[in-house]
Amino acid sequence: MPAPIRVDILDFAMRNFCQRRVLFGFLLCVLLAASMDAQQASPSIAGDYAGVLGNLHVVLHLQQDAAGTLTGTLDSVDQKAYGLTCGHVTLSGRQFSFEVPVVHGSYKGQVSADAKTITGTWNQGSPQPLKFKRHATTSSSSHPKATRNTFEFAGHTRTFYAFVPNDEGPLPLMLLLHGSGRNGQIMVDAWKDLAAREHFILAAPDAYDPAFWQPNMDTLEFLHAVVDQVEAKHAVDRNRIYLFGHSAGAVYSLLLAIFDSHYFAAIALHAGALQPDQFKFFANADRRMPIAILVGDRDPFFPLDRVNASVKEFKENGFSVELTIIPHHDHNYYVISDEVNGKAWEFLKKARLRQPEVVEQH
């Protein structure tokens, strides 16, 4: 007699149940593993990373605060564009990304398990592969670094960057004014090697609005306060405070030569000129300080006729102006900053404010 059909159905049902249970257990393990992988702690990537984009060497500087928030800057070394601010710096698991708004660029990549490399794609109109490798950096007290500083002024938190060489005694100080869309760090980075060799201090404030310098917000008192902040930590030679500006910072430097003539010993600038309606301000100048202007003969923002008009006006109002026209050069200060800074310093370092007369007591 054949076995009852009921037994076959029960046997089949049992086998089906067991198979489903095994499959469910397998899927559960897969899901748990994926969940654990997704929730794994992101590697620590604070530090400096170098890469090559096409034929350009770039360096990524990443910082992470106590709350885990990442910030960073990007250097394009060959173009001498330093301290480009990175926005939306994010790390989720090993997926890493950031943007560089000033150049309309972005990056997406994956961090290695040991955080020694980041492999991804740079996009600035068209995608290009870009792999970063962590720098092995060493710190040494004999090689001072630029510092970022903040202080409260007129109800606002203001930022400046400083570089102080390892030298004793009162030192000359160079106040640096950046161009539109930049910040003080990029100026300090461009000057610090020269400052270390020539033994002078750098102080580079951020404009209240990065796009331009505003006399009502970036006041004379604010700039003086930046110098005071530096002097609180290192002696400054008050007779040798100099001013250097590029582009928007250069224009403001020319105005400061008029309105703050007793504070700076001399000024130098790259790519700047006054507007004709600003020539009326010369009546406010009490002292005619030395001025050096460097400009490219192909600068689209400050053409030579406009620069020459400003030079003519300054000279007619008693200022000593040294004009250097750089052949085949446009507005890009960063690609020739070593040349510009060297010439500016050779000019500036000779100038000193007149020493006050000492009246003997009898």
C-alpha atoms as one frame of an Amber mdcrd trajectory, in Angstrom:
protein
   0.000   0.000   0.000   1.485   3.382  -0.905   2.303   5.854   1.916  -0.449
   8.369   2.671  -0.046  11.538   0.692  -0.295  13.552   3.905   3.183  12.361
   4.940   4.708  13.617   1.632   3.135  17.025   2.093   4.389  17.326   5.643
   7.903  16.237   4.632   7.962  18.767   1.820   6.715  21.516   4.104   9.393
  20.723   6.682  12.183  20.755   4.123  10.855  24.060   2.681  10.726  25.597
   6.137  14.307  24.567   6.872  15.546  25.971   3.579  13.773  29.268   4.228
  15.227  29.430   7.704  18.742  28.912   6.359  18.170  31.565   3.674  16.750
  34.008   6.221  19.744  33.463   8.486  22.135  34.068   5.590  20.357  37.273
   4.567  20.333  38.471   8.171  24.085  37.979   8.409  24.625  39.892   5.170
  22.442  42.777   6.347  24.170  42.921   9.729  27.611  42.917   8.096  26.594
  45.693   5.712  25.144  47.695   8.578  28.303  47.303  10.637  30.439  48.324
   7.633  28.266  51.400   7.011  28.449  52.427  10.653  32.178  51.888  11.057
  34.099  54.809  12.433  35.524  57.094   9.770  39.334  57.089   9.707  41.143
  60.125  11.078  42.287  62.151   8.091  43.507  65.350   9.742  46.855  66.249
   8.229  48.464  67.186   4.927  48.007  65.293   1.663  49.882  65.816  -1.619
  48.703  64.948  -5.112  49.274  65.680  -8.787  46.415  67.032 -10.915  47.501
  66.749 -14.523  50.923  68.385 -14.245  50.037  70.566 -11.240  51.163  69.694
  -7.726  48.462  70.268  -5.124  48.481  69.959  -1.338  45.385  69.441   0.800
  45.514  70.594   4.439  42.818  69.078   6.653  41.981  70.006  10.246  39.440
  68.431  12.597  38.117  70.078  15.759  37.043  68.413  18.996  33.491  68.030
  17.693  34.765  66.154  14.645  34.076  68.951  12.153  36.476  68.955   9.214
  37.873  72.074   7.579  40.568  72.445   4.987  42.526  74.486   2.492  44.037
  73.581  -0.866  47.349  74.778  -2.312  48.136  74.764  -6.026  51.899  74.834
  -5.569  53.005  75.389  -9.167  50.528  78.243  -9.570  51.563  79.621  -6.153
  47.913  79.802  -5.124  47.927  78.948  -1.439  45.218  78.595   1.174  42.200
  78.165  -1.111  39.331  77.611   1.317  37.573  74.241   1.096  33.839  74.164
   1.760  31.494  71.317   2.695  34.350  69.059   3.799  32.631  65.753   4.645
  33.712  62.228   5.535  31.085  59.484   5.776  32.633  56.107   6.402  35.423
  56.261   3.881  33.598  58.477   1.395  35.256  61.907   1.350  34.346  65.102
  -0.492  34.942  68.834  -0.506  34.420  71.908  -2.667  36.637  74.869  -3.529
  34.124  77.647  -4.287  36.659  80.246  -5.430  37.651  78.075  -8.428  34.275
  76.342  -8.852  35.860  72.958  -8.222  34.851  69.861  -6.245  36.360  66.546
  -5.227  34.931  63.122  -4.348  37.048  60.192  -3.258  37.536  57.221  -0.978
  39.923  57.119   1.967  42.055  54.026   2.427  41.679  51.976   5.624  44.966
  53.344   6.980  44.045  56.916   5.885  47.327  57.208   3.996  45.700  57.783
   0.603  42.536  59.324  -0.811  41.645  58.163  -4.311  39.015  60.047  -6.270
  38.057  62.569  -8.917  38.491  66.331  -9.172  35.804  68.119 -11.162  36.255
  71.654 -12.461  34.179  71.562 -15.601  35.525  68.134 -16.552  36.473  65.201
 -14.268  40.134  64.342 -13.680  41.608  61.595 -11.491  43.331  62.859  -8.376
  44.987  60.717  -5.723  46.234  62.264  -2.497  48.983  60.729  -0.383  49.486
  61.733   3.226  52.560  63.806   3.969  54.874  62.605   6.706  55.319  65.940
   8.439  57.719  66.744  11.218  57.540  69.705  13.504  60.535  71.634  14.690
  60.773  74.623  16.968  63.466  75.985  14.650  60.925  76.271  11.837  58.059
  78.506  13.027  54.681  78.156  11.364  52.004  80.644  10.474  49.203  80.881
  13.028  45.515  81.706  12.734  44.328  84.178  15.367  40.973  85.686  16.330
  40.015  88.594  18.539  36.959  90.713  19.244  36.800  94.125  17.614  33.814
  96.490  17.437  31.387  93.706  18.304  32.722  91.249  15.704  35.100  88.309
  15.826  37.922  89.146  13.450  40.619  86.870  12.069  44.225  87.441  11.105
  47.168  85.215  10.249  50.642  85.829  11.595  54.171  84.602  11.114  56.898
  85.425  13.626  60.485  84.274  12.948  62.647  82.954  15.766  64.473  86.205
  16.418  64.928  88.339  19.496  64.378  92.056  19.887  61.958  94.403  18.123
  61.414  93.287  14.524  59.966  95.062  11.489  56.365  94.114  10.740  54.671
  93.728   7.362  50.900  94.126   7.230  49.478  92.230   4.236  46.135  92.946
   2.547  44.721  90.176   0.351  42.840  90.419  -2.942  39.143  89.779  -3.616
  37.883  86.353  -2.616  41.073  85.478  -0.727  42.110  85.618   2.903  45.103
  86.485   5.027  46.518  82.980   5.037  47.298  82.994   1.331  49.311  86.196
   1.786  51.295  84.878   4.746  52.054  81.670   2.853  53.405  83.714  -0.061
  55.655  85.815   2.193  56.781  83.603   5.087  59.946  82.149   3.500  61.246
  85.628   2.766  60.206  86.848   6.216  62.128  83.982   7.848  65.276  84.814
   5.861  65.046  88.574   6.333  63.806  88.513   9.940  60.531  90.398   9.885
  57.031  89.668  11.187  53.957  89.135   9.035  50.373  89.988   9.958  47.582
  89.419   7.438  43.991  90.155   8.464  40.871  88.899   6.716  38.685  91.634
   5.290  35.233  91.811   6.884  33.832  90.972   3.447  36.305  88.800   1.491
  35.262  90.524  -1.752  36.703  93.931  -0.830  38.088  96.143   1.932  35.587
  98.528   3.525  36.769 101.699   5.261  33.789 101.562   7.645  34.457  97.942
   8.728  38.177  97.450   8.047  39.008 100.707   9.768  42.399 102.192  10.566
  41.735 101.274  14.187  41.090  97.643  13.205  44.391  97.402  11.326  46.211
  99.015  14.252  44.536  96.490  16.572  45.937  93.637  14.478  49.440  95.027
  14.969  48.750  95.428  18.698  47.681  91.773  18.882  51.004  90.719  17.391
  52.994  93.098  19.563  51.425  91.596  22.689  53.437  88.439  21.935  56.571
  89.808  20.237  58.321  93.179  20.222  57.639  95.227  17.073  59.849  98.003
  15.684  57.235 100.744  15.449  59.415 102.762  13.076  59.401  99.897  10.561
  55.773  98.916  10.053  55.205  98.343   6.342  52.154  97.673   4.203  51.761
  95.432   1.155  48.553  94.807  -0.796  47.451  92.919  -3.867  44.508  93.909
  -6.120  41.656  94.998  -3.810  44.230  95.096  -1.022  46.486  97.223  -3.226
  43.744  99.794  -3.802  43.087  99.998  -0.071  46.827 100.325   0.563  46.943
 103.435  -1.630  44.111 104.948   0.370  45.910 104.108   3.613  49.015 105.880
   2.287  46.864 109.006   2.319  44.719 108.521   5.424  47.234 106.745   7.683
  50.448 108.360   6.540  52.059 108.550  10.000  51.572 104.866  10.828  53.329
 103.040   7.986  56.940 103.733   7.089  56.268 102.834   3.429  53.919 100.797
   1.283  54.322  98.490  -1.704  51.635  96.915  -3.813  50.955  94.655  -6.750
  48.201  95.504  -9.243  46.352  98.523  -7.919  45.345 102.090  -8.702  42.994
 104.777  -7.462  39.776 105.812  -9.156  39.776 109.421 -10.449  37.058 110.361
  -7.952  39.467 109.344  -5.141  42.106 111.892  -6.122  40.300 114.450  -3.973
  41.488 112.612  -0.856  45.087 113.813  -1.189  44.271 116.819   0.972  44.056
 114.395   3.920  47.705 113.292   3.662  49.935 114.771   6.358  53.047 112.826
   5.338  54.322 111.794   1.912  55.496 108.212   2.426  57.504 106.224  -0.157
  55.374 104.013  -2.435  56.334 101.137  -4.740  53.848  99.928  -7.355  54.404
  96.728  -9.342  52.037  95.858 -12.177  52.008  93.636 -15.231  51.826  95.175
 -18.689  48.956  92.776 -19.479  46.862  93.265 -16.351  43.201  93.320 -17.474
  41.947  94.884 -14.226  44.571  97.591 -13.796  45.732  98.662 -17.272  48.830
 100.826 -17.480  47.001 104.035 -18.379  45.007 103.820 -15.165  48.076 102.969
 -13.085  50.091 105.788 -14.678  47.299 108.249 -13.899  47.494 107.307 -10.214
  51.293 107.528 -10.193  51.113 110.987 -11.783  48.600 112.163  -9.185  50.649
 110.861  -6.255  53.806 112.522  -7.571  52.032 115.824  -8.158  50.955 115.683
  -4.512  54.508 115.262  -3.280  54.784 111.474  -2.933  57.841 109.526  -4.019
  56.578 106.665  -6.217  58.648 103.880  -7.751  56.788 102.157 -10.594  57.874
  98.724 -11.872  56.158  97.392 -14.996  56.517  93.610 -15.284  56.661  92.513
 -18.944  54.351  89.749 -20.210  52.595  89.589 -16.827  48.877  89.734 -16.127
  47.003  90.019 -12.806  48.109  86.698 -11.280  50.250  87.684  -8.316  50.625
  84.142  -7.010  52.596  82.766  -9.971  55.335  85.373  -9.509  54.919  86.203
  -5.812  58.573  85.398  -5.035  59.734  87.953  -7.594  57.205  90.592  -6.533
  57.816  90.117  -2.823  61.586  90.260  -3.236  61.417  93.568  -5.095  58.862
  94.968  -2.656  60.994  94.088   0.362  64.154  95.595  -1.137  62.211  98.817
  -1.507  60.448  98.771   1.854  63.277  97.762   4.157  65.141 101.026   3.530
  62.281 103.141   4.900  61.830 104.186   8.519  59.558 106.631  10.220  61.430
 109.686  11.435  62.673 109.178  14.977  61.198 111.686  17.451  63.680 114.167
  18.803  64.815 113.532  22.361  64.567 116.616  24.551  67.201 116.570  27.278
  66.054 117.426  30.764  68.160 119.980  32.623
